[in-house]
Each structure stands twice: as structure tokens, then as C-alpha cells.
Amino acid sequence: MSNTDQNEMNFLQHLEELRWHLIRSIASVLIIAIVAFSNKSFVFDVIIFSPKGADFITYQFLCWLSVQLNAFFPTLISADVLCIGGNIPQLQNLNMSGQFTTHIMISVVAGFVVAFPYIFWEIWRFIKPGLMDKEKKLSRGTVFFSSFLFTTGILFGYFVIAPLSINFFSTYQVSADVANQFTLSTYISTLTTIVLACGVLFELPIVIYFLTRAGLIYPEMLQVYRKHAIVGAFVLSAILTPPDVFSQFLVTVPLAILYEISIVVSRRTVKKIKERAAE
């Protein structure tokens, strides 16, 4: 057998292996999506629509915080300054198949979010055999940390950014003559976009780790561009959140912390690479 035939077989074998990893990943999403689809009341009434209710835990915490701040600064902060939420009227559906397609879409999103650790594990199983022993040792815990960061980002987006954004847009008016009447599709789009974007953004340390391993980024480079990163965090927070200082602060600070963590990750990665090379 010629080298060309052998290489072609190896390529086809890798392609077949990748196909099965993808099939298992998609199957995990579909299985969880079916479970989510079958539990419509829990998914929508308890999870999806909770951020628009006044009894949502974030609104309750902010109201409690407002009272505490008022106790220390009674002349500066009123007791109800942060008591927000519960301003969204009943959502409207304008498309005949709108509720059904929304049900399917949310089920798939739920399947992806819940199955993300398994999906990443499948991708890692495909990549790992091609790594050297030293690279495998340096990459220990990748699946765990990636899943942890993604989940943290999802929770941060759901409990912090989404309710603040929803409350802002539900109360904002260009004129008293214009009433806010929200549709199901716009509410779902706003909520899912914010939550998934936060989940992806929180993967920054993992991305920096692999870029450092590839030699594309160095800790010194990240330190030089620290100020630019903070400005970028402000810009990104302005896009993801309402145009108020409090909301932008809540987004910018975690992003800045993630950037600092990324610098530490990059520095430790370079150090370990040098140590392995010296062995």
C-alpha cells in the first residue's frame, strides 16, 4: 500500500471518528431538548419568564440592598431606589406558529446549555490523541474549567445582566404617548442573546490559554494592552446592558477580572512550557 493510500485512510478514519463525536454531541443536545420540550411549564414559567416578574431573586436582592444602603446613607439614597422589576405587561404573540417555534427554539437552547460540558468533552476526546504527552499534562482540567466558566457566565447573564436589561427596556420611553407592548419573540431574543453571550465571554481564560500554547499570545502582550481591554470591556458592557452606569459597572468589573485571570493563566502556561522544555 502506498503512502498516499495510507494517508488517505488515516484522513478518512479521523473524519469518521469526528463524525461520531459530532453525532454523540448532537444526540445529547436533542435528548435534553426533548426533556425540556416535555417540561414546558417548568422551562417557561419558572426559568424563562421569571426575570420579568417582581418576585425574581435579583430584584428582591436589589431592593434589600437599597434598604441597607439607605440605613447607612439616609440623606443620599432612598429606601426604594433599587426596587425595580415587574414592569413588563403580558407578552403578545403576533405569529400563528410563534409560540410553537419559540417552544422548540428554547428547548434546543436548553439542550445546548445543559449538554455543553459533554459536547466540550467529546471535542476534547477527538483532539487529545493528537497531543504529545507533555501537552496532555499541561492541558489537564481543560474540560472542567471550560464547563465551569461557561456555566458561571450563563448564571451571571441570567441573574445579573438579563433582569437589568429587561427592566430598563420595559420602562424606557421616548414619550409618554408611546406605550411599551412587548412580543414573545423580542423578549426571548433579548434573554437568550444576553445569557449565551455571557457564557461565551466567560470562556476568555480558556481561549487565552490555547492561544498562549499556540504561541500567538504572551503575558507581556496582555499586560501592554490591559488599558485597551478595559476600554473594550466598557464598550461591550454598553452593548450588552442598558445605558446606565450601574449596569455597565456590573458587566465591566467581571470582564476586567476575567482579563486579569487570563494574564495569570498565560503567565503560568508560558512558565510550564519552559519547564517542560528544560526537562
C-alpha positions in Angstrom: 0.0 0.0 0.0 1.4 3.4 -1.0 1.9 6.3 1.4 -0.8 8.2 -0.4 -3.3 5.4 0.2 -2.2 5.2 3.9 -2.6 8.9 4.4 -6.0 8.9 2.7 -7.1 6.0 5.1 -5.8 7.9 8.1 -7.7 11.0 7.0 -10.9 9.1 6.4 -10.5 7.3 9.8 -10.1 10.7 11.5 -13.1 12.0 9.6 -15.2 9.0 10.6 -14.1 9.5 14.2 -15.0 13.2 14.1 -18.4 12.3 12.7 -19.2 10.0 15.6 -18.1 12.7 18.1 -20.4 15.1 16.4 -23.3 12.6 16.3 -23.0 11.9 20.0 -22.8 15.7 20.8 -25.9 16.4 18.7 -27.7 13.4 20.2 -27.0 14.8 23.7 -28.5 18.2 22.8 -31.6 16.5 21.2 -32.2 14.3 24.2 -32.0 17.2 26.7 -34.1 19.3 24.3 -36.8 16.6 24.3 -36.8 16.6 28.1 -37.1 20.4 28.1 -39.8 20.3 25.5 -41.8 17.9 27.6 -41.5 20.1 30.7 -42.9 23.3 29.1 -44.4 24.8 32.3 -41.1 24.5 34.3 -38.9 25.8 31.4 -41.0 28.8 30.6 -42.9 29.7 33.8 -40.1 29.0 36.2 -37.0 29.8 34.2 -37.7 31.9 31.0 -40.4 34.3 32.4 -39.0 34.7 35.9 -36.7 37.6 35.1 -39.8 39.7 34.2 -41.5 39.2 37.5 -41.2 41.5 40.5 -40.5 38.5 42.8 -37.4 37.5 40.8 -34.5 36.9 43.2 -32.3 39.6 41.6 -35.0 42.3 42.1 -35.5 41.2 45.7 -31.8 41.4 46.4 -31.5 44.8 44.9 -34.5 46.0 46.9 -32.9 44.6 50.1 -29.6 46.3 49.2 -31.4 49.6 48.7 -32.8 49.4 52.2 -29.4 48.6 53.7 -27.7 51.4 51.8 -30.5 53.8 53.0 -29.7 52.8 56.6 -26.1 54.0 56.2 -26.7 56.9 53.8 -30.3 58.1 54.6 -29.8 61.5 53.0 -28.2 60.2 49.8 -30.1 57.0 49.0 -33.8 56.4 49.3 -35.0 53.1 50.6 -36.6 52.1 47.3 -34.1 53.5 44.8 -33.1 49.9 43.6 -36.6 48.4 44.0 -37.2 47.6 40.3 -38.7 44.9 38.3 -42.2 43.6 37.5 -42.8 46.3 34.8 -43.4 44.1 31.8 -47.0 43.6 30.8 -48.3 40.3 29.4 -46.3 39.3 26.4 -48.0 39.2 23.0 -47.7 36.6 20.2 -48.2 38.0 16.7 -47.4 34.9 14.7 -49.7 32.0 14.3 -46.9 29.5 14.9 -44.9 31.8 17.1 -45.4 30.0 20.4 -44.7 26.6 18.9 -41.5 27.7 17.2 -40.4 29.5 20.4 -41.0 26.3 22.4 -38.8 24.4 20.0 -36.1 27.0 19.9 -35.9 27.4 23.7 -35.8 23.6 24.1 -32.8 23.4 21.7 -31.0 26.3 23.5 -31.6 24.5 26.9 -30.3 21.3 25.3 -27.1 23.1 24.2 -26.5 24.8 27.6 -27.1 21.7 29.7 -25.1 19.5 27.3 -22.2 21.9 26.9 -19.8 20.0 29.3 -20.5 16.8 27.4 -20.1 18.5 24.0 -16.7 20.0 25.0 -15.7 16.6 26.4 -16.4 15.0 23.1 -14.4 17.6 21.2 -11.6 17.2 23.7 -11.6 13.4 23.2 -11.1 14.0 19.5 -8.3 16.5 19.9 -6.4 14.8 22.8 -5.0 11.8 21.0 -3.1 14.2 18.7 -1.3 15.9 21.5 2.1 15.0 22.9 2.4 13.6 26.5 3.7 17.0 27.7 0.8 18.8 26.1 -1.6 16.4 27.7 -0.2 17.1 31.1 -0.3 20.9 30.5 -4.0 20.6 29.4 -5.3 18.7 32.5 -8.6 20.1 33.8 -9.5 21.8 30.5 -12.9 20.3 30.3 -13.7 21.1 33.9 -12.6 24.7 33.8 -14.2 25.3 30.4 -17.5 23.9 31.7 -17.2 25.9 34.9 -16.5 29.2 33.2 -19.4 28.7 30.7 -21.8 27.8 33.5 -20.7 30.8 35.5 -21.2 33.0 32.5 -24.7 31.6 31.9 -25.7 32.2 35.5 -24.2 35.7 35.5 -26.1 36.6 32.4 -29.4 35.2 33.7 -29.3 36.5 37.2 -27.5 39.9 36.7 -27.4 41.2 33.1 -30.7 39.9 31.8 -33.0 41.2 34.5 -31.4 44.6 34.5 -31.7 44.9 30.7 -35.3 43.6 30.7 -36.2 46.1 33.4 -34.6 49.0 31.6 -36.1 48.3 28.2 -39.6 47.8 29.8 -39.5 51.2 31.5 -37.8 53.2 28.8 -40.0 55.6 26.8 -39.2 58.2 24.2 -42.5 59.8 25.0 -45.5 59.3 27.4 -47.6 58.9 24.3 -45.9 55.7 23.4 -46.8 52.6 25.4 -44.5 49.5 25.6 -46.1 46.4 24.4 -43.6 43.5 24.1 -43.9 40.5 21.9 -42.8 37.0 22.9 -40.1 36.8 20.2 -38.4 40.0 21.3 -38.4 39.0 24.9 -37.0 35.6 24.1 -34.4 37.0 21.7 -33.2 39.5 24.3 -32.9 37.0 27.1 -31.2 34.2 25.1 -28.8 36.6 23.4 -27.6 38.1 26.7 -27.3 34.8 28.5 -25.5 32.9 25.7 -23.2 35.9 25.1 -22.1 36.0 28.8 -21.5 32.2 28.6 -19.2 32.7 25.7 -17.4 35.7 27.1 -16.6 33.9 30.3 -14.6 31.4 28.2 -11.9 34.1 27.8 -9.3 32.4 30.1 -9.6 29.2 28.2 -9.2 30.9 24.8 -6.1 32.8 26.1 -4.7 29.5 27.4 -4.8 27.9 24.0 -3.6 31.0 22.2 -0.7 31.1 24.5 0.0 27.4 23.9 0.0 28.1 20.2 2.5 30.9 20.7 0.1 33.6 19.4 -0.2 35.5 22.7 2.2 36.2 25.5 1.5 37.6 29.0 3.6 40.7 28.3 1.3 41.4 25.3 -1.8 41.1 27.5 -0.2 43.5 30.1 0.6 46.1 27.4 -3.0 46.0 26.1 -4.6 46.0 29.6 -5.9 49.5 29.2 -7.3 48.8 25.8 -9.0 45.7 27.2 -10.7 47.7 29.9 -12.0 50.2 27.3 -13.2 47.3 25.3 -15.0 45.9 28.3 -16.8 49.2 28.8 -17.8 49.2 25.1 -19.0 45.6 25.3 -20.9 46.3 28.5 -22.6 49.3 26.8 -23.8 46.9 24.0 -25.0 44.2 26.3 -26.5 46.3 29.0 -28.8 49.3 29.4 -27.1 52.7 29.1 -26.8 53.3 32.9 -23.6 53.4 35.0 -24.8 50.7 37.5 -25.5 48.0 34.8 -22.3 48.8 32.9 -20.3 48.6 36.1 -21.7 45.2 36.9 -20.5 43.9 33.5 -17.2 45.7 33.2 -15.9 44.5 36.6 -16.3 40.8 35.9 -14.8 41.2 32.4 -11.8 43.1 33.8 -11.3 40.3 36.4 -11.5 37.7 33.7 -8.8 39.6 31.8 -6.6 39.6 34.8 -7.2 35.9 35.3 -6.3 35.4 31.6 -2.9 37.2 32.2 -2.2 34.9 35.1 -3.2 31.8 33.0 -1.0 33.0 30.2 2.0 33.6 32.5 1.7 30.2 34.2 1.3 28.5 30.8 4.5 30.0 29.5 6.3 29.1 32.7 5.2 25.4 32.4 6.1 25.3 28.7 9.7 26.5 29.6 9.9 24.0 32.5 8.9 21.1 30.2 11.3 22.2 27.6 14.1 22.2 30.2 13.5 18.7 31.3 
